[in-house]
């Protein structure tokens, strides 16, 4: 089961802007962020609904299953790094 998840939408410009930061984070921390497309995948949308609950209604949505930290929307590299630890 993934620990770090990025929920995204295929056509989401903000999600695409976050991809280089996620790539950098994965390299620097030697981790994997599971990227789940939720606009066209009902299974991923159900998982998004479970984790986002009242926290977030949009993508990108970052969820850390280990400590339940989350980020709703576009963010900075430093905030992503803190979220992933």
Phi and psi restraints in degrees (range 20) as a CNS / XPLOR table:
assign (resid 1 and name C) (resid 2 and name N)
       (resid 2 and name CA) (resid 2 and name C) 1.0 -68.1 20.0 2
assign (resid 2 and name N) (resid 2 and name CA)
       (resid 2 and name C) (resid 3 and name N) 1.0 151.8 20.0 2
assign (resid 2 and name C) (resid 3 and name N)
       (resid 3 and name CA) (resid 3 and name C) 1.0 -100.2 20.0 2
assign (resid 3 and name N) (resid 3 and name CA)
       (resid 3 and name C) (resid 4 and name N) 1.0 -44.0 20.0 2
assign (resid 3 and name C) (resid 4 and name N)
       (resid 4 and name CA) (resid 4 and name C) 1.0 -112.1 20.0 2
assign (resid 4 and name N) (resid 4 and name CA)
       (resid 4 and name C) (resid 5 and name N) 1.0 124.8 20.0 2
assign (resid 4 and name C) (resid 5 and name N)
       (resid 5 and name CA) (resid 5 and name C) 1.0 -126.7 20.0 2
assign (resid 5 and name N) (resid 5 and name CA)
       (resid 5 and name C) (resid 6 and name N) 1.0 136.0 20.0 2
assign (resid 5 and name C) (resid 6 and name N)
       (resid 6 and name CA) (resid 6 and name C) 1.0 -113.6 20.0 2
assign (resid 6 and name N) (resid 6 and name CA)
       (resid 6 and name C) (resid 7 and name N) 1.0 115.7 20.0 2
assign (resid 6 and name C) (resid 7 and name N)
       (resid 7 and name CA) (resid 7 and name C) 1.0 -89.7 20.0 2
assign (resid 7 and name N) (resid 7 and name CA)
       (resid 7 and name C) (resid 8 and name N) 1.0 134.6 20.0 2
assign (resid 7 and name C) (resid 8 and name N)
       (resid 8 and name CA) (resid 8 and name C) 1.0 -143.9 20.0 2
assign (resid 8 and name N) (resid 8 and name CA)
       (resid 8 and name C) (resid 9 and name N) 1.0 167.4 20.0 2
assign (resid 8 and name C) (resid 9 and name N)
       (resid 9 and name CA) (resid 9 and name C) 1.0 -116.9 20.0 2
assign (resid 9 and name N) (resid 9 and name CA)
       (resid 9 and name C) (resid 10 and name N) 1.0 139.1 20.0 2
assign (resid 9 and name C) (resid 10 and name N)
       (resid 10 and name CA) (resid 10 and name C) 1.0 -53.6 20.0 2
assign (resid 10 and name N) (resid 10 and name CA)
       (resid 10 and name C) (resid 11 and name N) 1.0 -42.0 20.0 2
assign (resid 10 and name C) (resid 11 and name N)
       (resid 11 and name CA) (resid 11 and name C) 1.0 -92.9 20.0 2
assign (resid 11 and name N) (resid 11 and name CA)
       (resid 11 and name C) (resid 12 and name N) 1.0 8.5 20.0 2
assign (resid 11 and name C) (resid 12 and name N)
       (resid 12 and name CA) (resid 12 and name C) 1.0 -81.9 20.0 2
assign (resid 12 and name N) (resid 12 and name CA)
       (resid 12 and name C) (resid 13 and name N) 1.0 112.8 20.0 2
assign (resid 12 and name C) (resid 13 and name N)
       (resid 13 and name CA) (resid 13 and name C) 1.0 -64.2 20.0 2
assign (resid 13 and name N) (resid 13 and name CA)
       (resid 13 and name C) (resid 14 and name N) 1.0 -40.0 20.0 2
assign (resid 13 and name C) (resid 14 and name N)
       (resid 14 and name CA) (resid 14 and name C) 1.0 -63.6 20.0 2
assign (resid 14 and name N) (resid 14 and name CA)
       (resid 14 and name C) (resid 15 and name N) 1.0 -36.7 20.0 2
assign (resid 14 and name C) (resid 15 and name N)
       (resid 15 and name CA) (resid 15 and name C) 1.0 -62.9 20.0 2
assign (resid 15 and name N) (resid 15 and name CA)
       (resid 15 and name C) (resid 16 and name N) 1.0 -44.9 20.0 2
assign (resid 15 and name C) (resid 16 and name N)
       (resid 16 and name CA) (resid 16 and name C) 1.0 -63.5 20.0 2
assign (resid 16 and name N) (resid 16 and name CA)
       (resid 16 and name C) (resid 17 and name N) 1.0 -34.4 20.0 2
assign (resid 16 and name C) (resid 17 and name N)
       (resid 17 and name CA) (resid 17 and name C) 1.0 -66.4 20.0 2
assign (resid 17 and name N) (resid 17 and name CA)
       (resid 17 and name C) (resid 18 and name N) 1.0 -27.5 20.0 2
assign (resid 17 and name C) (resid 18 and name N)
       (resid 18 and name CA) (resid 18 and name C) 1.0 -81.1 20.0 2
assign (resid 18 and name N) (resid 18 and name CA)
       (resid 18 and name C) (resid 19 and name N) 1.0 -21.9 20.0 2
assign (resid 18 and name C) (resid 19 and name N)
       (resid 19 and name CA) (resid 19 and name C) 1.0 -55.5 20.0 2
assign (resid 19 and name N) (resid 19 and name CA)
       (resid 19 and name C) (resid 20 and name N) 1.0 -45.0 20.0 2
assign (resid 19 and name C) (resid 20 and name N)
       (resid 20 and name CA) (resid 20 and name C) 1.0 -62.3 20.0 2
assign (resid 20 and name N) (resid 20 and name CA)
       (resid 20 and name C) (resid 21 and name N) 1.0 -33.8 20.0 2
assign (resid 20 and name C) (resid 21 and name N)
       (resid 21 and name CA) (resid 21 and name C) 1.0 -69.1 20.0 2
assign (resid 21 and name N) (resid 21 and name CA)
       (resid 21 and name C) (resid 22 and name N) 1.0 -38.8 20.0 2
assign (resid 21 and name C) (resid 22 and name N)
       (resid 22 and name CA) (resid 22 and name C) 1.0 -65.8 20.0 2
assign (resid 22 and name N) (resid 22 and name CA)
       (resid 22 and name C) (resid 23 and name N) 1.0 -42.8 20.0 2
assign (resid 22 and name C) (resid 23 and name N)
       (resid 23 and name CA) (resid 23 and name C) 1.0 -57.6 20.0 2
assign (resid 23 and name N) (resid 23 and name CA)
       (resid 23 and name C) (resid 24 and name N) 1.0 -46.5 20.0 2
assign (resid 23 and name C) (resid 24 and name N)
       (resid 24 and name CA) (resid 24 and name C) 1.0 -62.1 20.0 2
assign (resid 24 and name N) (resid 24 and name CA)
       (resid 24 and name C) (resid 25 and name N) 1.0 -43.1 20.0 2
assign (resid 24 and name C) (resid 25 and name N)
       (resid 25 and name CA) (resid 25 and name C) 1.0 -61.1 20.0 2
assign (resid 25 and name N) (resid 25 and name CA)
       (resid 25 and name C) (resid 26 and name N) 1.0 -44.8 20.0 2
assign (resid 25 and name C) (resid 26 and name N)
       (resid 26 and name CA) (resid 26 and name C) 1.0 -61.6 20.0 2
assign (resid 26 and name N) (resid 26 and name CA)
       (resid 26 and name C) (resid 27 and name N) 1.0 -42.9 20.0 2
assign (resid 26 and name C) (resid 27 and name N)
       (resid 27 and name CA) (resid 27 and name C) 1.0 -66.2 20.0 2
assign (resid 27 and name N) (resid 27 and name CA)
       (resid 27 and name C) (resid 28 and name N) 1.0 -49.1 20.0 2
assign (resid 27 and name C) (resid 28 and name N)
       (resid 28 and name CA) (resid 28 and name C) 1.0 -65.6 20.0 2
assign (resid 28 and name N) (resid 28 and name CA)
       (resid 28 and name C) (resid 29 and name N) 1.0 -44.5 20.0 2
assign (resid 28 and name C) (resid 29 and name N)
       (resid 29 and name CA) (resid 29 and name C) 1.0 -93.9 20.0 2
assign (resid 29 and name N) (resid 29 and name CA)
       (resid 29 and name C) (resid 30 and name N) 1.0 -3.5 20.0 2
assign (resid 29 and name C) (resid 30 and name N)
       (resid 30 and name CA) (resid 30 and name C) 1.0 54.3 20.0 2
assign (resid 30 and name N) (resid 30 and name CA)
       (resid 30 and name C) (resid 31 and name N) 1.0 53.4 20.0 2
assign (resid 30 and name C) (resid 31 and name N)
       (resid 31 and name CA) (resid 31 and name C) 1.0 -128.3 20.0 2
assign (resid 31 and name N) (resid 31 and name CA)
       (resid 31 and name C) (resid 32 and name N) 1.0 174.6 20.0 2
assign (resid 31 and name C) (resid 32 and name N)
       (resid 32 and name CA) (resid 32 and name C) 1.0 -125.3 20.0 2
assign (resid 32 and name N) (resid 32 and name CA)
       (resid 32 and name C) (resid 33 and name N) 1.0 131.4 20.0 2
assign (resid 32 and name C) (resid 33 and name N)
       (resid 33 and name CA) (resid 33 and name C) 1.0 -106.4 20.0 2
assign (resid 33 and name N) (resid 33 and name CA)
       (resid 33 and name C) (resid 34 and name N) 1.0 119.7 20.0 2
assign (resid 33 and name C) (resid 34 and name N)
       (resid 34 and name CA) (resid 34 and name C) 1.0 -78.2 20.0 2
assign (resid 34 and name N) (resid 34 and name CA)
       (resid 34 and name C) (resid 35 and name N) 1.0 123.6 20.0 2
assign (resid 34 and name C) (resid 35 and name N)
       (resid 35 and name CA) (resid 35 and name C) 1.0 -101.9 20.0 2
assign (resid 35 and name N) (resid 35 and name CA)
       (resid 35 and name C) (resid 36 and name N) 1.0 119.7 20.0 2
assign (resid 35 and name C) (resid 36 and name N)
       (resid 36 and name CA) (resid 36 and name C) 1.0 -118.7 20.0 2
assign (resid 36 and name N) (resid 36 and name CA)
       (resid 36 and name C) (resid 37 and name N) 1.0 117.1 20.0 2
assign (resid 36 and name C) (resid 37 and name N)
       (resid 37 and name CA) (resid 37 and name C) 1.0 -77.1 20.0 2
assign (resid 37 and name N) (resid 37 and name CA)
       (resid 37 and name C) (resid 38 and name N) 1.0 126.3 20.0 2
assign (resid 37 and name C) (resid 38 and name N)
       (resid 38 and name CA) (resid 38 and name C) 1.0 -116.9 20.0 2
assign (resid 38 and name N) (resid 38 and name CA)
       (resid 38 and name C) (resid 39 and name N) 1.0 -7.9 20.0 2
assign (resid 38 and name C) (resid 39 and name N)
       (resid 39 and name CA) (resid 39 and name C) 1.0 -77.7 20.0 2
assign (resid 39 and name N) (resid 39 and name CA)
       (resid 39 and name C) (resid 40 and name N) 1.0 -28.5 20.0 2
assign (resid 39 and name C) (resid 40 and name N)
       (resid 40 and name CA) (resid 40 and name C) 1.0 -120.1 20.0 2
assign (resid 40 and name N) (resid 40 and name CA)
       (resid 40 and name C) (resid 41 and name N) 1.0 11.4 20.0 2
assign (resid 40 and name C) (resid 41 and name N)
       (resid 41 and name CA) (resid 41 and name C) 1.0 -132.9 20.0 2
assign (resid 41 and name N) (resid 41 and name CA)
       (resid 41 and name C) (resid 42 and name N) 1.0 106.5 20.0 2
assign (resid 41 and name C) (resid 42 and name N)
       (resid 42 and name CA) (resid 42 and name C) 1.0 -65.3 20.0 2
assign (resid 42 and name N) (resid 42 and name CA)
       (resid 42 and name C) (resid 43 and name N) 1.0 -32.0 20.0 2
assign (resid 42 and name C) (resid 43 and name N)
       (resid 43 and name CA) (resid 43 and name C) 1.0 -64.1 20.0 2
assign (resid 43 and name N) (resid 43 and name CA)
       (resid 43 and name C) (resid 44 and name N) 1.0 -45.6 20.0 2
assign (resid 43 and name C) (resid 44 and name N)
       (resid 44 and name CA) (resid 44 and name C) 1.0 -67.9 20.0 2
assign (resid 44 and name N) (resid 44 and name CA)
       (resid 44 and name C) (resid 45 and name N) 1.0 -34.3 20.0 2
assign (resid 44 and name C) (resid 45 and name N)
       (resid 45 and name CA) (resid 45 and name C) 1.0 -63.9 20.0 2
assign (resid 45 and name N) (resid 45 and name CA)
       (resid 45 and name C) (resid 46 and name N) 1.0 -39.9 20.0 2
assign (resid 45 and name C) (resid 46 and name N)
       (resid 46 and name CA) (resid 46 and name C) 1.0 -63.1 20.0 2
assign (resid 46 and name N) (resid 46 and name CA)
       (resid 46 and name C) (resid 47 and name N) 1.0 -42.4 20.0 2
assign (resid 46 and name C) (resid 47 and name N)
       (resid 47 and name CA) (resid 47 and name C) 1.0 -66.4 20.0 2
assign (resid 47 and name N) (resid 47 and name CA)
       (resid 47 and name C) (resid 48 and name N) 1.0 -39.8 20.0 2
assign (resid 47 and name C) (resid 48 and name N)
       (resid 48 and name CA) (resid 48 and name C) 1.0 -58.6 20.0 2
assign (resid 48 and name N) (resid 48 and name CA)
       (resid 48 and name C) (resid 49 and name N) 1.0 -48.2 20.0 2
assign (resid 48 and name C) (resid 49 and name N)
       (resid 49 and name CA) (resid 49 and name C) 1.0 -59.1 20.0 2
assign (resid 49 and name N) (resid 49 and name CA)
       (resid 49 and name C) (resid 50 and name N) 1.0 -38.4 20.0 2
assign (resid 49 and name C) (resid 50 and name N)
       (resid 50 and name CA) (resid 50 and name C) 1.0 -64.3 20.0 2
assign (resid 50 and name N) (resid 50 and name CA)
       (resid 50 and name C) (resid 51 and name N) 1.0 -46.0 20.0 2
assign (resid 50 and name C) (resid 51 and name N)
       (resid 51 and name CA) (resid 51 and name C) 1.0 -81.6 20.0 2
assign (resid 51 and name N) (resid 51 and name CA)
       (resid 51 and name C) (resid 52 and name N) 1.0 -35.8 20.0 2
assign (resid 51 and name C) (resid 52 and name N)
       (resid 52 and name CA) (resid 52 and name C) 1.0 -77.5 20.0 2
assign (resid 52 and name N) (resid 52 and name CA)
       (resid 52 and name C) (resid 53 and name N) 1.0 -33.9 20.0 2
assign (resid 52 and name C) (resid 53 and name N)
       (resid 53 and name CA) (resid 53 and name C) 1.0 35.6 20.0 2
assign (resid 53 and name N) (resid 53 and name CA)
       (resid 53 and name C) (resid 54 and name N) 1.0 -116.9 20.0 2
assign (resid 53 and name C) (resid 54 and name N)
       (resid 54 and name CA) (resid 54 and name C) 1.0 -95.9 20.0 2
assign (resid 54 and name N) (resid 54 and name CA)
       (resid 54 and name C) (resid 55 and name N) 1.0 10.2 20.0 2
assign (resid 54 and name C) (resid 55 and name N)
       (resid 55 and name CA) (resid 55 and name C) 1.0 -84.3 20.0 2
assign (resid 55 and name N) (resid 55 and name CA)
       (resid 55 and name C) (resid 56 and name N) 1.0 -36.3 20.0 2
assign (resid 55 and name C) (resid 56 and name N)
       (resid 56 and name CA) (resid 56 and name C) 1.0 -158.4 20.0 2
assign (resid 56 and name N) (resid 56 and name CA)
       (resid 56 and name C) (resid 57 and name N) 1.0 143.3 20.0 2
assign (resid 56 and name C) (resid 57 and name N)
       (resid 57 and name CA) (resid 57 and name C) 1.0 -120.0 20.0 2
assign (resid 57 and name N) (resid 57 and name CA)
       (resid 57 and name C) (resid 58 and name N) 1.0 8.9 20.0 2
assign (resid 57 and name C) (resid 58 and name N)
       (resid 58 and name CA) (resid 58 and name C) 1.0 -141.6 20.0 2
assign (resid 58 and name N) (resid 58 and name CA)
       (resid 58 and name C) (resid 59 and name N) 1.0 172.3 20.0 2
assign (resid 58 and name C) (resid 59 and name N)
       (resid 59 and name CA) (resid 59 and name C) 1.0 -115.4 20.0 2
assign (resid 59 and name N) (resid 59 and name CA)
       (resid 59 and name C) (resid 60 and name N) 1.0 155.6 20.0 2
assign (resid 59 and name C) (resid 60 and name N)
       (resid 60 and name CA) (resid 60 and name C) 1.0 -71.9 20.0 2
assign (resid 60 and name N) (resid 60 and name CA)
       (resid 60 and name C) (resid 61 and name N) 1.0 148.2 20.0 2
assign (resid 60 and name C) (resid 61 and name N)
       (resid 61 and name CA) (resid 61 and name C) 1.0 -130.9 20.0 2
assign (resid 61 and name N) (resid 61 and name CA)
       (resid 61 and name C) (resid 62 and name N) 1.0 123.1 20.0 2
assign (resid 61 and name C) (resid 62 and name N)
       (resid 62 and name CA) (resid 62 and name C) 1.0 -108.4 20.0 2
assign (resid 62 and name N) (resid 62 and name CA)
       (resid 62 and name C) (resid 63 and name N) 1.0 128.4 20.0 2
assign (resid 62 and name C) (resid 63 and name N)
       (resid 63 and name CA) (resid 63 and name C) 1.0 -132.3 20.0 2
assign (resid 63 and name N) (resid 63 and name CA)
       (resid 63 and name C) (resid 64 and name N) 1.0 129.7 20.0 2
assign (resid 63 and name C) (resid 64 and name N)
       (resid 64 and name CA) (resid 64 and name C) 1.0 -101.8 20.0 2
assign (resid 64 and name N) (resid 64 and name CA)
       (resid 64 and name C) (resid 65 and name N) 1.0 107.3 20.0 2
assign (resid 64 and name C) (resid 65 and name N)
       (resid 65 and name CA) (resid 65 and name C) 1.0 -67.0 20.0 2
assign (resid 65 and name N) (resid 65 and name CA)
       (resid 65 and name C) (resid 66 and name N) 1.0 -25.4 20.0 2
assign (resid 65 and name C) (resid 66 and name N)
       (resid 66 and name CA) (resid 66 and name C) 1.0 -69.6 20.0 2
assign (resid 66 and name N) (resid 66 and name CA)
       (resid 66 and name C) (resid 67 and name N) 1.0 -45.1 20.0 2
assign (resid 66 and name C) (resid 67 and name N)
       (resid 67 and name CA) (resid 67 and name C) 1.0 -120.0 20.0 2
assign (resid 67 and name N) (resid 67 and name CA)
       (resid 67 and name C) (resid 68 and name N) 1.0 1.9 20.0 2
assign (resid 67 and name C) (resid 68 and name N)
       (resid 68 and name CA) (resid 68 and name C) 1.0 64.5 20.0 2
assign (resid 68 and name N) (resid 68 and name CA)
       (resid 68 and name C) (resid 69 and name N) 1.0 18.6 20.0 2
assign (resid 68 and name C) (resid 69 and name N)
       (resid 69 and name CA) (resid 69 and name C) 1.0 -70.9 20.0 2
assign (resid 69 and name N) (resid 69 and name CA)
       (resid 69 and name C) (resid 70 and name N) 1.0 146.9 20.0 2
assign (resid 69 and name C) (resid 70 and name N)
       (resid 70 and name CA) (resid 70 and name C) 1.0 -144.4 20.0 2
assign (resid 70 and name N) (resid 70 and name CA)
       (resid 70 and name C) (resid 71 and name N) 1.0 159.4 20.0 2
assign (resid 70 and name C) (resid 71 and name N)
       (resid 71 and name CA) (resid 71 and name C) 1.0 -132.9 20.0 2
assign (resid 71 and name N) (resid 71 and name CA)
       (resid 71 and name C) (resid 72 and name N) 1.0 129.6 20.0 2
assign (resid 71 and name C) (resid 72 and name N)
       (resid 72 and name CA) (resid 72 and name C) 1.0 -106.6 20.0 2
assign (resid 72 and name N) (resid 72 and name CA)
       (resid 72 and name C) (resid 73 and name N) 1.0 114.6 20.0 2
assign (resid 72 and name C) (resid 73 and name N)
       (resid 73 and name CA) (resid 73 and name C) 1.0 95.6 20.0 2
assign (resid 73 and name N) (resid 73 and name CA)
       (resid 73 and name C) (resid 74 and name N) 1.0 -178.7 20.0 2
assign (resid 73 and name C) (resid 74 and name N)
       (resid 74 and name CA) (resid 74 and name C) 1.0 -62.6 20.0 2
assign (resid 74 and name N) (resid 74 and name CA)
       (resid 74 and name C) (resid 75 and name N) 1.0 142.4 20.0 2
assign (resid 74 and name C) (resid 75 and name N)
       (resid 75 and name CA) (resid 75 and name C) 1.0 -146.6 20.0 2
assign (resid 75 and name N) (resid 75 and name CA)
       (resid 75 and name C) (resid 76 and name N) 1.0 -178.5 20.0 2
assign (resid 75 and name C) (resid 76 and name N)
       (resid 76 and name CA) (resid 76 and name C) 1.0 -93.0 20.0 2
assign (resid 76 and name N) (resid 76 and name CA)
       (resid 76 and name C) (resid 77 and name N) 1.0 164.0 20.0 2
assign (resid 76 and name C) (resid 77 and name N)
       (resid 77 and name CA) (resid 77 and name C) 1.0 -62.5 20.0 2
assign (resid 77 and name N) (resid 77 and name CA)
       (resid 77 and name C) (resid 78 and name N) 1.0 -41.9 20.0 2
assign (resid 77 and name C) (resid 78 and name N)
       (resid 78 and name CA) (resid 78 and name C) 1.0 -61.3 20.0 2
assign (resid 78 and name N) (resid 78 and name CA)
       (resid 78 and name C) (resid 79 and name N) 1.0 -39.1 20.0 2
assign (resid 78 and name C) (resid 79 and name N)
       (resid 79 and name CA) (resid 79 and name C) 1.0 -69.3 20.0 2
assign (resid 79 and name N) (resid 79 and name CA)
       (resid 79 and name C) (resid 80 and name N) 1.0 -38.3 20.0 2
assign (resid 79 and name C) (resid 80 and name N)
       (resid 80 and name CA) (resid 80 and name C) 1.0 -62.0 20.0 2
assign (resid 80 and name N) (resid 80 and name CA)
       (resid 80 and name C) (resid 81 and name N) 1.0 -41.9 20.0 2
assign (resid 80 and name C) (resid 81 and name N)
       (resid 81 and name CA) (resid 81 and name C) 1.0 -62.4 20.0 2
assign (resid 81 and name N) (resid 81 and name CA)
       (resid 81 and name C) (resid 82 and name N) 1.0 -44.5 20.0 2
assign (resid 81 and name C) (resid 82 and name N)
       (resid 82 and name CA) (resid 82 and name C) 1.0 -63.2 20.0 2
assign (resid 82 and name N) (resid 82 and name CA)
       (resid 82 and name C) (resid 83 and name N) 1.0 -42.1 20.0 2
assign (resid 82 and name C) (resid 83 and name N)
       (resid 83 and name CA) (resid 83 and name C) 1.0 -60.7 20.0 2
assign (resid 83 and name N) (resid 83 and name CA)
       (resid 83 and name C) (resid 84 and name N) 1.0 -38.4 20.0 2
assign (resid 83 and name C) (resid 84 and name N)
       (resid 84 and name CA) (resid 84 and name C) 1.0 -76.3 20.0 2
assign (resid 84 and name N) (resid 84 and name CA)
       (resid 84 and name C) (resid 85 and name N) 1.0 -21.2 20.0 2
